[in-house]
Amino acid sequence: MTVLVAALSGLYGLVIGSFLNVVIWRVPRRESIVKPPSHCPACDAKIANRDNVPVVSWLLLRGRCRRCGTAISARYPFVELLTGVLFAAIGARFSHSWALPAYLVLTGALVALSAIDLEHYVLPNRILYPADGAVIVLLVVASAAEHDWGALVRAGLAGAVAFAIFFTIHIVSPRGMGFGDVRLSFLLGLSLGWLGWGEVAGGLFAGFLYGAVVGVALIAVKVRGRKQQIPFGPFLAAGAMTFVLFGEPLVDWYRHLGG
């Protein structure tokens, strides 16, 4: 059952990844994600169904538009493949849990938000707020189905605590953390909180750790200056996903170290 759910989730993730590419391109430009249909940004030609197969079409077309030959960014197959892999991992992790849909939504939202933040240094509310609402509803359903209302209460408290901590950091050092990161913290706290307080602490700490390590490395190799902004959202997303997928063994390992 676990293998089947993981495989189906992975295939579903490839399709969702194709849709996320539309979201990543259009949302920062304040365009509709529904219409017009997918088209080449250079020649405006509608992309045919045969050219819209995740990953495969990009490879067959050698990364170029069939009509005008304009290069298509490798980001498109990368997002599709990444989403597929992450969905498969989430499927394996939650194959026997009613929380699976909630964490698939979370994963898709984090992929889109991370890609947008890397390019535009913004975490759009048009993605954050619907993701918040969807995850809340799906976790309510999961808690009801699994008769575990304690997990839902913990999730709500964790979301509030994470938001309060990040809001305080933003007030103290507004240049060090944008308010989009503060909004994102609620979604991360909520999702990690349903799993446990250890996952909340570990996931948020991992986000800061990843950001610090990569930031120092970029400064060391002179890719970024000390005063240049580095998007924080992707690191928070990576930290959260680390503890969504591997939180239980990591928390157990940490507790074992503490005796």
C-alpha positions in Angstrom: 0.0 0.0 0.0 2.8 2.4 0.9 4.5 1.9 -2.5 1.3 2.3 -4.4 0.4 5.5 -2.6 3.9 6.9 -3.1 3.8 6.0 -6.8 0.4 7.6 -7.4 1.4 10.7 -5.4 4.6 11.0 -7.4 2.7 10.9 -10.7 0.2 13.4 -9.4 3.0 15.6 -8.3 4.4 15.7 -11.8 1.1 17.0 -13.1 0.8 19.5 -10.2 4.4 20.6 -10.9 3.3 21.6 -14.4 0.5 23.7 -12.9 2.9 25.2 -10.4 5.0 26.5 -13.2 2.0 28.5 -14.4 1.5 29.8 -10.8 5.2 30.7 -10.4 5.2 32.7 -13.7 1.8 34.4 -13.4 1.2 35.2 -9.8 4.1 37.6 -9.3 2.9 39.4 -12.5 -0.6 39.6 -11.2 -2.0 37.5 -14.1 -4.8 34.9 -13.9 -3.7 31.3 -13.4 -6.8 30.1 -15.1 -6.8 31.8 -18.5 -5.4 32.1 -21.0 -4.2 28.5 -21.5 -0.5 27.8 -21.2 1.4 29.6 -24.0 4.9 30.5 -25.1 5.8 33.9 -23.5 7.9 34.7 -26.6 5.6 34.0 -29.5 2.3 33.6 -27.6 1.5 30.3 -29.3 -0.7 28.0 -27.3 1.1 25.0 -25.9 -0.4 21.8 -27.4 -1.3 18.9 -25.1 1.5 16.8 -26.6 4.0 19.5 -25.6 2.6 19.8 -22.1 3.7 16.4 -20.7 5.7 17.0 -17.5 9.5 16.7 -18.0 9.1 14.5 -21.1 7.9 17.2 -23.4 10.8 19.5 -22.4 13.3 16.8 -23.1 11.8 15.9 -26.5 11.7 19.5 -27.6 15.3 20.0 -26.3 14.2 22.8 -24.1 12.7 25.0 -26.9 9.4 26.2 -28.1 8.1 24.1 -31.0 6.9 27.1 -32.9 9.5 29.9 -32.5 12.5 27.9 -31.1 12.9 30.2 -28.1 14.7 28.5 -25.2 12.5 27.2 -22.4 14.0 27.5 -18.9 15.2 24.3 -17.3 13.3 25.6 -14.2 10.1 24.1 -15.8 11.2 20.4 -15.8 13.1 20.9 -12.5 9.9 22.2 -10.7 7.9 19.3 -12.2 10.5 16.7 -11.2 11.0 18.2 -7.7 7.3 18.3 -7.1 6.9 14.7 -8.2 9.7 13.5 -6.0 8.4 15.4 -2.9 4.9 14.2 -3.5 6.1 10.6 -3.7 8.0 11.1 -0.4 4.9 12.6 1.2 2.8 9.8 -0.1 5.2 7.3 1.5 5.3 9.2 4.8 1.5 9.6 5.1 0.3 6.5 3.2 -1.8 5.4 6.1 -2.9 8.8 7.4 -5.9 11.0 6.6 -3.5 13.9 6.8 -1.9 13.1 3.4 -4.0 15.6 1.4 -3.0 18.4 3.8 0.7 17.7 3.4 0.4 17.4 -0.4 -1.1 20.9 -0.4 1.6 22.2 1.9 4.3 20.7 -0.3 2.9 22.2 -3.5 2.5 25.6 -1.9 6.1 25.6 -0.6 7.5 24.7 -4.0 5.7 27.6 -5.6 6.5 30.0 -2.8 10.2 29.1 -2.8 10.6 29.5 -6.6 8.9 32.9 -6.5 10.9 34.1 -3.5 14.1 33.1 -5.1 13.3 35.1 -8.2 11.2 38.0 -6.9 12.0 38.2 -3.2 8.3 38.0 -2.3 5.9 35.4 -0.8 2.6 36.2 -2.4 -0.6 36.3 -0.3 -2.4 34.9 -3.3 -0.7 31.6 -2.5 -0.2 31.8 1.2 -3.8 32.6 2.2 -5.4 29.8 0.1 -2.8 27.4 1.4 -3.5 28.4 5.0 -7.3 27.8 4.5 -6.8 24.5 2.6 -4.4 23.0 5.1 -6.6 24.1 8.1 -9.7 22.4 6.5 -7.8 19.3 5.6 -6.3 18.9 9.0 -9.7 19.3 10.6 -10.9 16.5 8.4 -7.9 14.4 9.3 -8.3 15.0 13.0 -12.0 14.1 12.8 -11.3 10.9 10.8 -8.5 9.8 13.1 -10.3 11.0 16.3 -7.3 13.1 17.3 -8.5 16.5 18.2 -5.4 17.0 20.3 -3.3 17.2 17.2 -5.5 19.9 15.7 -5.4 22.0 18.9 -1.6 21.6 19.0 -1.4 22.6 15.3 -3.4 25.8 16.0 -1.2 26.7 19.0 2.0 26.0 17.1 0.9 28.2 14.2 0.1 31.0 16.7 3.4 30.6 18.5 5.5 30.5 15.3 3.7 33.6 14.0 4.4 35.4 17.3 8.1 34.5 17.3 8.6 35.6 13.7 6.6 38.7 14.2 8.8 39.7 17.1 11.9 39.1 15.1 10.5 41.2 12.3 9.7 44.1 14.7 13.2 43.9 16.2 15.0 43.5 12.9 12.7 44.4 9.9 15.7 44.3 7.5 16.5 40.8 8.5 13.1 39.3 7.9 10.3 40.3 5.6 6.7 40.2 6.7 6.1 37.5 4.1 8.3 35.2 6.1 6.1 36.1 9.2 3.0 35.1 7.3 4.7 31.9 6.1 5.6 31.0 9.7 2.0 30.4 10.6 1.5 27.8 7.8 4.7 26.1 8.8 3.9 26.1 12.5 0.4 24.8 11.8 1.6 22.0 9.6 4.5 20.9 11.9 2.4 21.3 15.0 -0.1 18.6 13.9 2.9 16.2 14.0 4.3 17.3 17.3 6.2 20.1 19.2 9.5 18.5 18.5 8.8 18.8 14.8 7.9 22.5 15.3 11.1 23.3 17.1 13.2 21.2 14.7 11.6 22.4 11.5 11.9 26.1 12.3 15.4 25.8 13.7 16.5 23.9 10.5 15.2 26.7 8.4 17.3 29.2 10.2 20.3 26.8 10.1 20.0 26.3 6.4 19.7 30.0 5.7 22.7 30.8 7.9 24.9 28.1 6.3 24.0 29.0 2.7 24.2 32.7 3.5 27.7 32.5 4.9 28.8 30.2 2.0 27.5 32.7 -0.6 29.3 35.6 1.2 32.5 33.5 1.5 32.6 32.8 -2.3 31.6 36.5 -2.9 28.4 35.6 -4.7 26.6 37.9 -2.2 27.7 40.8 -0.2 27.1 41.2 3.5 24.4 43.8 2.9 22.7 42.0 0.0 19.3 40.4 0.7 19.0 36.6 0.6 15.4 35.2 0.2 14.6 33.4 3.5 11.4 31.6 2.4 13.1 28.7 0.6 15.2 27.9 3.6 12.2 27.9 5.9 10.4 25.6 3.5 13.4 23.3 3.3 13.6 23.1 7.1 9.9 22.4 7.4 9.9 19.7 4.8 12.9 18.1 6.5 10.9 17.6 9.7 7.6 16.8 7.9 9.4 13.9 6.2 12.0 12.9 8.8 10.8 14.6 12.0 10.0 11.5 14.0 13.4 9.8 13.7 15.2 13.1 14.1 13.3 14.1 17.2 13.9 10.6 18.7 17.6 10.8 17.9 17.8 14.2 19.6 16.0 12.9 22.7 18.3 10.0 22.8 21.3 12.3 22.8 19.9 14.2 25.8 19.6 10.9 27.7 
